[in-house]
Amino acid sequence: MVGAAAACLLARAGFSVAIIETREPQPYDASAPTGLRVSAFSPGSVDVLAEAGAWRQIEQQRHCAYRRMHVEDRDESVALDFNAPEFGLERLGTIVENHLVQWSLWQSLQVMGGVEIICPDRLEFLDHDEDGPIARLDSGRQIRCRLLVGADGANSRVREMLGIEQEHWEYGQHGLVAVIETEQPNPGLAWQRFMQGGPLAFLPLQDGTSSIVWSRPHAEARRLLELDDDSFLTELQEAAWTEGHSWPGVMNSCGPRAAFPLTMRLSRRYAGPQTVLMGDAAHVVHPLAGQGVNLGLLDAAGLVEVLVYARRNQTDIASEKTLRKYERWRRSEAEIMARGIHGIRGLFTPEALGPLRKLGFGMVSRSWIAKEAFIKRAAGKNRNAPALARGEALTDLLRTGTD
Ligand SMILES: Cc1cc2nc3c(=O)[nH]c(=O)nc-3n(C[C@H](O)[C@H](O)[C@H](O)COP(=O)(O)OP(=O)(O)OC[C@H]3O[C@@H](n4cnc5c(N)ncnc54)[C@H](O)[C@@H]3O)c2cc1C
């Protein structure tokens, strides 16, 4: 998603782009059941996807915008509620299947001038000579470029070839995902409960079902995957149940389940010689705040902004100065998010004290300023967000440029 979005934006900004991808996404089939991998796209990410030429296609298919978010702590019975209009937002986020976003961006790339799609192929080695980076591909082909963008995911080959180290936090958890039908349809609410062992989230889907992410210790996640549907639903219901609350309430059925290991990784550098990292190649965050791909799409918008500005000032787009600017900006934003998420998660470990947790929740719930700062950042609409995420059109950016 992140690399394809960056390629679309860079091509629209007038740069000549080649995208190397191992496999073409399968065509999106709207009659197939909802995919297991969905993401909550922030309003800022929706603006970026619109500028990348993909949002129009996405919104014609399955998607679900939500205006309300409820976060609660099971043990201390404290809760936080967020309503989009309170913060001047139309929506807090939109749930979309990852596959639909990948497919729509791919379609956008096909019709965009100035893009060469090299697929299927794989970057094997990255060399440099006096003229710049050379990408050596599995097919034997070599691509020379002015600037190489590594948006190749958590196990990035580009990052490995640059020798960039990462800060790691291992959580010993898997995120278990499934689509759940509740007796009362999801009322368009993103619901999350923090419990010992990990958070449980219900994200609303267009047909009233919910996509869940249930973070559990590895062995527990494996056990939950192996249960039959009825036993799984009984355990899920027990975890989500609150006496006297109508929702999520009774669970009717669940679709297939899958689980993904959860880690937090932050690259120590985002730039090497004529090379940058973005998306999961640069940072991986715990999904409890639904921010992974949102951070990545903001990286893509941020890079375009920095390069447009460099070109306007007749500065080399791949100079150390230009790439350091991107690195300082985007790495510090990812660090704030990663450490914030890590801190929230830390409040729900067995070692954390209940009263401390209650105090933290209580302080945030009483402080409108803290809630606003949190929501604006999560929405990709804080003042450090790239112009494209804050709603500026790429055509305006090309006309004016920003610093
Ligand atoms: C359970 C779960 C729930 C999540 N929910 C959310 C959410 O609600 N909101 C959110 O913002 N984020 C969420 N995330 C995080 C989100 O899924 C990731 O941040 C996002 O998918 C990363 O996208 P990416 O494009 O950076 O990387 P990837 O999706 O990993 O893409 C990398 C691409 O590079 C290609 N590639 C890799 N190596 C090579 C090579 N050598 N040569 C050529 N091509 C190569 C791959 O084929 C792939 O297409 C969640 C994650 C999990 C695990």
The ligand as a Gaussian input file, in Angstrom:
#p B3LYP/6-31G(d) Opt

LIG

0 1
 C       -3.475000      -7.559000      12.952000
 C       -3.042000      -6.253000      12.342000
 C       -3.962000      -5.202000      12.228000
 C       -3.580000      -3.963000      11.700000
 N       -4.494000      -2.937000      11.632000
 C       -4.102000      -1.731000      11.193000
 C       -5.023000      -0.602000      11.173000
 O       -6.196000      -0.712000      11.549000
 N       -4.562000       0.596000      10.717000
 C       -3.272000       0.772000      10.302000
 O       -2.894000       1.898000       9.943000
 N       -2.390000      -0.265000      10.277000
 C       -2.772000      -1.499000      10.722000
 N       -1.883000      -2.535000      10.713000
 C       -0.528000      -2.325000      10.143000
 C       -0.555000      -2.429000       8.598000
 O       -1.129000      -3.661000       8.210000
 C        0.873000      -2.305000       8.042000
 O        1.469000      -1.145000       8.599000
 C        0.860000      -2.158000       6.502000
 O        0.269000      -3.283000       5.905000
 C        2.280000      -1.995000       5.963000
 O        2.220000      -1.675000       4.598000
 P        3.559000      -1.468000       3.732000
 O        3.088000      -1.121000       2.356000
 O        4.499000      -0.543000       4.428000
 O        4.286000      -2.881000       3.770000
 P        3.836000      -4.296000       3.137000
 O        2.364000      -4.422000       3.136000
 O        4.619000      -5.332000       3.838000
 O        4.295000      -4.183000       1.626000
 C        5.618000      -4.402000       1.194000
 C        5.597000      -4.687000      -0.298000
 O        6.937000      -4.826000      -0.754000
 C        7.037000      -5.967000      -1.608000
 N        8.411000      -6.470000      -1.471000
 C        8.998000      -6.970000      -0.343000
 N       10.274000      -7.308000      -0.599000
 C       10.512000      -6.999000      -1.907000
 C       11.656000      -7.116000      -2.757000
 N       12.836000      -7.599000      -2.305000
 N       11.540000      -6.717000      -4.044000
 C       10.367000      -6.205000      -4.511000
 N        9.250000      -6.077000      -3.746000
 C        9.326000      -6.479000      -2.457000
 C        5.980000      -6.942000      -1.067000
 O        5.581000      -7.853000      -2.084000
 C        4.855000      -5.978000      -0.664000
 O        3.972000      -5.713000      -1.714000
 C       -2.233000      -3.778000      11.250000
 C       -1.318000      -4.833000      11.342000
 C       -1.710000      -6.047000      11.899000
 C       -0.695000      -7.161000      12.014000

